[in-house]
């Protein structure tokens, strides 16, 4: 299971607990149960903060996956990709472009190899089209 999925599960669970605690806090206040309302409010705050953190982190993972998929689509469309061209298109250094490309390969967004000139050659299917 991908880390993004774990963060989605954990963020949903902690935010649900925080929401439930908030409802209990309101019910405790309505019933004039000061200690219960205070405890539920504290529990809601304790779970809300990490829940928001996990939610933000899983959104960051999603944006990262989209960026890697975009780079993979560029590489597949061109077939052979010069790292300097990719760096120019992404507005990053050549070394960073290579890191992004290698990360896309490692995480399964793209298949291919680097040739002796430092260019990336996307893997192709038997029909000569770039592999999906």
C-alpha positions in Angstrom: 0.0 0.0 0.0 1.3 3.4 -0.9 2.2 5.9 1.8 -0.4 8.3 0.4 -3.1 5.8 1.1 -1.9 5.3 4.7 -2.0 9.1 5.2 -5.5 9.2 3.8 -6.7 6.5 6.2 -5.0 8.0 9.2 -6.2 11.5 8.4 -9.8 10.4 7.9 -9.7 8.4 11.2 -8.2 11.2 13.3 -10.5 13.9 11.8 -13.5 11.6 12.4 -12.4 11.1 16.1 -12.0 14.9 16.4 -15.4 15.5 14.9 -17.0 13.0 17.2 -15.3 14.5 20.2 -16.5 17.9 19.1 -20.1 16.6 19.0 -19.7 15.1 22.4 -18.3 18.4 23.7 -21.4 20.3 22.4 -23.7 17.7 23.9 -21.8 17.9 27.2 -22.1 21.7 27.2 -25.8 21.5 26.3 -26.4 19.1 29.2 -24.3 21.3 31.5 -21.7 18.5 32.1 -18.7 20.8 32.5 -16.1 18.0 33.1 -17.4 15.9 30.1 -17.5 18.9 27.8 -14.0 19.9 28.8 -12.6 16.4 28.3 -14.3 16.0 24.9 -13.1 19.5 23.8 -9.5 18.6 24.8 -9.8 15.2 22.9 -11.2 17.0 19.9 -8.2 19.4 19.9 -5.7 16.6 20.5 -7.0 14.7 17.5 -7.7 17.7 15.2 -4.1 18.9 15.0 -2.5 15.6 13.9 -5.5 15.0 11.7 -5.0 18.2 9.8 -1.2 17.5 9.6 -1.9 14.0 8.1 -4.5 15.5 5.7 -2.0 18.1 4.4 0.7 15.5 4.1 -1.5 13.2 2.0 -2.4 16.1 -0.3 1.3 16.8 -0.7 1.8 13.2 -1.7 -1.0 13.5 -4.3 0.6 16.6 -5.8 3.9 14.8 -6.0 2.3 11.8 -7.7 0.7 14.2 -10.2 4.0 15.9 -10.9 5.8 12.5 -11.5 3.0 11.4 -13.8 3.3 14.6 -15.8 7.1 14.1 -16.2 6.4 10.5 -17.2 3.9 11.7 -19.8 6.4 14.1 -21.2 9.1 11.3 -21.5 6.6 8.9 -23.1 5.4 11.4 -25.6 9.0 12.3 -26.7 10.4 8.8 -26.6 14.0 10.1 -26.2 14.4 12.9 -23.8 17.4 15.0 -23.2 17.9 15.9 -19.6 18.8 19.5 -20.4 15.5 20.0 -22.3 13.6 18.5 -19.4 15.4 20.7 -17.0 14.5 23.8 -19.1 10.9 22.8 -19.3 10.7 22.2 -15.5 12.8 25.2 -14.7 15.2 23.2 -12.5 18.8 22.2 -12.8 19.9 19.2 -14.9 20.7 17.2 -11.7 17.2 17.8 -10.3 15.6 16.9 -13.6 17.5 13.6 -13.5 16.4 13.0 -9.9 12.8 13.6 -10.8 13.1 11.2 -13.8 14.7 8.5 -11.7 12.1 8.9 -9.0 9.3 8.5 -11.6 11.0 5.3 -12.8 11.5 4.0 -9.3 7.9 4.6 -8.3 6.5 2.9 -11.4 5.3 6.0 -13.3 7.7 5.4 -16.2 9.9 2.7 -17.7 13.1 3.2 -19.7 16.9 3.6 -19.5 19.5 6.3 -19.8 21.8 6.0 -22.8 25.6 6.7 -22.9 24.9 10.4 -23.8 22.8 11.0 -20.7 19.5 11.0 -22.5 16.5 9.1 -21.3 15.0 6.6 -23.7 11.4 5.5 -22.7 10.6 1.8 -22.9 8.4 1.0 -25.9 5.9 -1.7 -26.7 6.3 -4.0 -29.6 4.4 -1.6 -31.9 7.1 1.1 -31.5 4.8 3.2 -29.4 6.0 4.3 -25.9 4.9 1.9 -23.2 2.1 3.2 -20.9 
